[in-house]
Amino acid sequence: MRITLTGATGFIGKRLVAALLDRGDDLTILTRTPKAGNNPRYVAWDAAKSLEADAVIHLAGESVAQRWTAEVKQRIRASRIETTRALVAALERAPRKPQVLISASAIGIYGSRGDELLTETSKPGSGFLEDVCIEWERESQRAADLGIRVVNPRIGIVLGAGGGALERMLTPFKMGVGGRLGSGEQWMSWIHIADVVGLILFVLDHADLRGPMNATAPNPVRNADFTAELAAALHRPAVLTTPAFALKLAFGEMAAVILASQRVLPRVALDAGYQFQFQDLRPALEDIL
């Protein structure tokens, strides 16, 4: 399959590149710096011909995990909404349209919902990140008007070695000063990176899938339980608590994302027959650590 990919250097992107090449797919990577290693696989974003592919996978986006200044907020919006708009415009110009556009989204679209079970049919929340996700998906869905199948994986907290959310958590836990965040009652909808990649490959091969798809493990956990499992996997204590006010002082508005309660179920993936490699947290952490 001929595939064009954005966001190839990110935490998910690097692993997806390896998986696609292992499958024998013909891969083209869109980049802002096409001279990367003088590799002919890398082409400039504005090269419309590079989008003449069987599938386009769009993962590019500024990290949300930072303090949200006005400038950072603009970068978060632009890197998702404006790049997706430009990508769909390039698809419109391309003489040969892809069969599918897989355009990433995030479970941030739901906002903080307490104990409510959230599936792909749940209504979005309201707020900065929620609104970004809504517009992000809306821009990608414009490709459906071109006859392209569009899928939006709403990605949860990605766990894997060498980066992502877990990498930021490890240092305090290894030092024995890790602990729950706020009340610890908030739900965390996590996913092993192997299953993020697996779900994207699954979408490539299942032409009946379209629209939003939650990319989370089937068994979300409360923050206190996540903390206990991580501490146990590292053979460290987890007795401290980081109060909500301390997180707000450190991260400002972004602290709301850290403290959000999102109990998300991957209903579409399960109904389509996807077999998760890691359904439960403990085996996932043991595999990574």
N, C-alpha and C positions, 0 to 999 in steps of 0.2 A: 504494500500500500504506500502511495506517495503522501507524505505528511509534512505539513508546515507547522512549526512550533514557535511560540513566543515564550519568554520567561525561562529559557533553557538553562540559565546559570543560577537559578534560584534553588532553594532547598528541595522542592518537589521536582523542578525541571531537570536537575542533574540526574536524578534517579530515573525519571521518565525517559530521558535520552538513552540511557543504558538499556532500558527495557525494550524500547523501540528498535534499537540497533540489534539487540539479541534476537528479536523476532524477524529480523531481515527487512524491516521497512526502509523505504527510501526517504531519508529525513532531510528537510531544509529548515534552517534556524534563522528566524528574523532577529536582527540585532541592530542596536544603534551604532555599534562599532564593527562593521563588516570585515575589518582587517584582522579580526581575532585569530591569531595563529596562521594567518593566510590560508585558512581552511575554506575550500570552495563550498562547503556545506553552509557557511554563514553568509547571509545576504542582507542588504540594507532594507529597512522597514518600507521605504517608498518604492520598492521594486514590485510593481503589481504582478509581474509575470511569476514571481516566486509563489504567488497564491494559487497558481494552477495546480491544485493538489486534490487528492481524494478526500483528505480530511485536514482541517485546521484546528490546532489546539492552542488556546490563548490563556496563558498563565501569568502574563506580566502584570506587575503591580507593586507600588511602594509599600514597604512594611508598615503595618498598623501599630506594631509593638514599639512605640516611642511616644514621647510627650507630644501632645497635639498643639503645636503653635499654629498661628494662622497660616504660615508658610507650609508647614507639614500637612495641614488639612488640604491645602490647595494641591500639593503633590499627590496626596492619596486620591483625591478626586480625579485629577488629570491623568494619573497613571492607569486608572481603571476606565473611567468614562470616555475620556477623549481618545485614548488609544484604541478602545473597542470601536468607537465611532469611525476612526480612521481605518481600522481593519475591515469593517463591514463595507466602507466606501471602496476599498481596494478589491474586495470580493465582487462588488457590483461592476467594477471595471474589467475584471478578469474575464477573458473569453470563455473559459471553462470553469464552471462553478464546482466547488467541492460538494461531496455528498453530505458532509456533516461539519458543523462548527461546535467544538466543545469549548465553551467559554466559562472560565472559573467564576465562582461567586463564593459566598461565605455564609455560615450560619448566623453571622452578625445581623443578617436581614431580619431575624425574628425579634431581636432585642432581648431584654431580660424578662422571663415569663414565669419565674417561680417553679412550681412543680408541674406545670402544664406540659402534657405530652405534645411535642411538635413534630408534624409530618410535613410533607411537601405541599399539602393543601392548607396549612395554617396561614393565617394572615400575617403580613409583615408588621414589625413594630415601627416606632417613630423615633427619630433622633439622627445625629450626624451619620454614623456608620450604617444604620438601617437605610437611610435615604440614599447613601452612596451605592449600597448593594442593589436597591430597587432600580436606580438609573443605570447601573452597570449591566444588570440583566436585560433591562429594556432596550439598551443600545444593541446588545448581542441578538435579541429576538428580531431586530429589523432584518437580519439575514434570512429569517423564515419567509419574508416576502419575496426573496429571490429564489425560493424553492429549495432552500438548504435546511436540512434537519439541524435544529439547535438544541443543545443540552447544556444546562448550567449546574455543574456539581457545586453544591453548597458545602464547602469544606469546613470541617471542625478543627479542633486543636490537634495538630499533626505531631505525632511522636515518632522520633527516629534518631539515630546516632549522628553526631556531627553537625547539629544545627537545630533550628526550629524551637518550639516552646520548651522542650525538655532540656535542651542545652542551657537555657537561661535558668532553669530550676536547679540544675545539678550542683552548682557551687555551694550554695548555702546548705543543701542537704548533706553534701560530702563533709562539710565543716561541722555538721551536727547542730546547725541552727535553723534548719528548715522547719516549716510548720504550715498549718492551714491559713488561708487568707480570709480575713473578715470572720463571719460566723462559721464558715466551713460548710454551711448547709446548701450552698448554691451547686447546681448541677453542672458538670463538665462533660461536654460531648466530644470525646477524643477519637482519634483514628490512627492506627499504625501506618507509617508511610508506605509500606508494602501494599496496603489495601487502597490507599489513594491512587497509586499507580495501577493497581489491579482494576479498580473501578473505571479508570479512564480507558484502559485497554478493553474492558468489558463493553463500554459504550461504543467504541470503535467497531466492535464485532456484532452489535445487536441493533439493527436498523429500526426496531420498533420503539426504542427509547428516545424520548424528546422532552424538553421542558426542564423544570427543576428536579434535581436529584440530590438528596442529602448524602454527603460523603462523610459519614460518621459511623463508628462501631455500633452494633446493635444494643450494647449495654453501657449507657452513660453512667457515671458515678458522681456522688457528691464530692465536693472539694476535700472534706475531711477524710473520706475513704481513699481518694487519690493520694493524699498526703501520706496516709498510713502505708499504702502499698508501695509508694516510692521509697519511703524510709526503710521498709522491710527489705526491699530489693537491694538497697545499698548498705544494709546492716547498720543503720544509724538511727538515733532517736528522732522523734518529731513531736516535741512537746511545746514548742513556741507557737505563738500566733502573731501574725501581722495584722494589726487592726485596720479597719477600713479607712480611718482618717489618715493613717500613715501612708497608705497607698495613694490616697488623693493628694497628699502633700508631694509625694515623689513623682506621680504620673499625671496629675491634673485630671482633665476630663477623661483621658484614656483609662483611668482607674475603673470607670463604670464597666468597661469591657472585661477587665480582670475579675470583677466581682459579679458579673452577669450570671444569671441562672438560666441555662438553656438545656432542656431535657429533650434532645433531638433523636428521632428514630429514622433509620434509613429505609423507609417503607417501600419506595420505588425500587431500590436495588434488591431488597429481599424478595419482593413480589416478582421481579424479573429473573430470579434464580441465582443472583450473585452469591458465591460462597466466600464469606470472610475468612481470611487467614487467621485473624486475631479478633475474636468476638469479645474476649474478656481482658481486663486490664493487666492482671498479674502475668499471664503468659506473654503479653506484649512487652511489658517492662523487662521481663527476664530475657526475652530475645534481644532487646536493644542493649541492655546493660551487661 
